[in-house]
Amino acid sequence: MPHIEEKAARRTHSPLRPSWRCPVCGILWPCSTAKLRLLGQYREDRPGLLTHLAAVQKEAEADLAALNPDVALPDLTPRFVGWAQPR
């Protein structure tokens, strides 16, 4: 039986840790739905969004490095922060 946290993640496209995949879409998080939700949440605070995403990226780096300690991680910046930077 899934934990309460897992059930909530499935409904909200929140990352499933430690894999950092979307439990709804199955793709790497943040998925398109999560990006739209985050843009809505931080609509008036782009610096806050970027700060949040940078912190989440650090958590993901730690989780993913622990999952695969013998594999060098790619740069996760485009995945976590790059998409949210103003153009």
N, C-alpha and C positions, 0 to 999 in steps of 0.2 A: 504494500500500500504506500503510495507516494506521501512524502512529508508535506506539511502545510506550505512550506516555502516553495517546494517544487510545484504544487498546484497553482500557487499565485504566479510563479514564473511562467507557467504555461498560458495563463490568461493574458499576461501583460507583455509578452515578448521580452521578458527580463532574461539576462544571461544565466545559463545553467552552468554552474561552476563545478569542477575546475576546467571543463572543456571550452567554456566561453562560446557556446553555440546557443542559438535560440531554440528553446524546447518546442515552440510552435512550428516554426519554419524549417528547423533543422540545419539552417545555414549559420555561418559565422556571425557572431553578434558584434556590433549592432546590426540587426537586419533592417530592412526598409521601414517596417512598422515601428521599430524602436527608434529609428532616426527621426521619423515624423513626430512621435510622441515627445522625444527630447526637445526637438525644435519648438514644439508647442509649449512645453513646460518652461523653457528658457527664452521665450519669444522676445522679451524685453531685456534680456541679460546674456548677450553672446559671450562676454568674457567669463561669466559664471558657468556657462555651458562648456567652454573650452577648459576651464579649470577642473570641472567635474570629470570631463572625459580624460584629461591627463591623469587624474587620480585613479580612475577606473583602469586606464591602460597599465599603470604600475601594478595594480592588483592582478590583472590578466597576465602580465609578464611573469610575475612570481608564480602564479598557478600553473601556467604553461611550462615554465622552466622546471618546476617540480614534477610535472607529468612526464617530461622527456628530458631528463638531465644530460643526456649524451648528444642532444641535437641542439645546434645553435638556432636561436629564435630569429625569425625575420624581423625587420623593422615594423613594429605594430602601429607606428604613428599614422600612416595613411588610413588604416582601418579604424582607429579610435578617434583621432583628432582631425586628421586631414579633411575629411568630408564636411566638417562643421566650420572650417575657417572661412571667413568672408572672402569673396572673390573680387 
